[in-house]
Amino acid sequence: MQLEQKSFSVLSDQLTNWQGRKEWFFNREHTDTYEQWYEGRYKRAEVWQKKVMGQLLTSHPGIKELLEFGCGTTRFTRWWKEIGIEATGGDLSPFMLGQAVHLFDGDLVNADSHYMPFKDNSFDAVAFITTFEYYRDPLQVIREAARVGRKGIAFGMMNRNSPKFFRRRIQQAFGKNPLYVTATFYTPQMLIEKVHKALKGREYTIEWTCTGLPKWFPLQQWSLPYGDFFGLYVHFRD
């Protein structure tokens, strides 16, 4: 048994690309430095993103238990408790979850968001923070979230209406930015259209707000669809 455990440990240390997949979140070169990225140049952006998401969810006091899918290393997942919400994390990447288990003391699941391994209405809400951009079938994911979340769905999104969108695509064209190759960027209106299509027949309201504006700009959050990040909440009313 000790020999088997040691062999597995060596294999894990040497493994850099999960199942030969090209997505950045299956590549240890990127996942191992994910937390450092947030602690560096992305720190200010994270502060405002959490303000936006906190405002959206705390305006609905019935949200006490939340499932965050695409939780990664649990950067947001372990933060929800600061605003009175108990979170469970789910992610497809074993590399991300390999770090998450050392950083988060709550429940974690390795699963595909297209087929969430939970019963109907298991949580008050389901959240996606800068992960919905990578789903191959967004309508299926929205429907799964609506099945599992009783009260609503929260989205934290990289905004297409931002100068950074063009910078990222130019970088990709020169092979310098592998993080967004498989990402689909949305504007608030584009996401709302997906929600309407996925949840046809249900009753709900939608709230959203943008942030990620330049540091020198007089406002850091507004109701116009421009900025590097937007938060959107779908509140079920049926």
HELIX and SHEET records of a PDB file:
HELIX    1   1 GLN A    2  GLN A   14  1                                  13    
HELIX    2   2 TRP A   18  GLY A   20  5                                   3    
HELIX    3   3 TRP A   24  PHE A   26  5                                   3    
HELIX    4   4 ARG A   28  THR A   31  1                                   4    
HELIX    5   5 TYR A   34  GLU A   39  1                                   6    
HELIX    6   6 LYS A   43  THR A   58  1                                  16    
HELIX    7   7 TRP A   80  ILE A   83  5                                   4    
HELIX    8   8 PRO A   94  LEU A  103  1                                  10    
HELIX    9   9 SER A  113  TYR A  115  5                                   3    
HELIX   10  10 PHE A  132  TYR A  134  5                                   3    
HELIX   11  11 PRO A  138  VAL A  148  1                                  11    
HELIX   12  12 PRO A  163  ALA A  173  1                                  11    
HELIX   13  13 PRO A  178  TYR A  180  5                                   3    
HELIX   14  14 PRO A  188  ALA A  198  1                                  11    
SHEET    1   A 8 LEU A 108  ASN A 110  0                                        
SHEET    2   A 8 GLU A  86  ASP A  91  1                                        
SHEET    3   A 8 GLU A  65  PHE A  69  1                                        
SHEET    4   A 8 PHE A 123  ILE A 129  1                                        
SHEET    5   A 8 GLY A 149  MET A 158  1                                        
SHEET    6   A 8 PHE A 229  PHE A 236 -1                                        
SHEET    7   A 8 TYR A 204  THR A 211 -1                                        
SHEET    8   A 8 GLN A 221  TRP A 222 -1                                        
END                                                                             
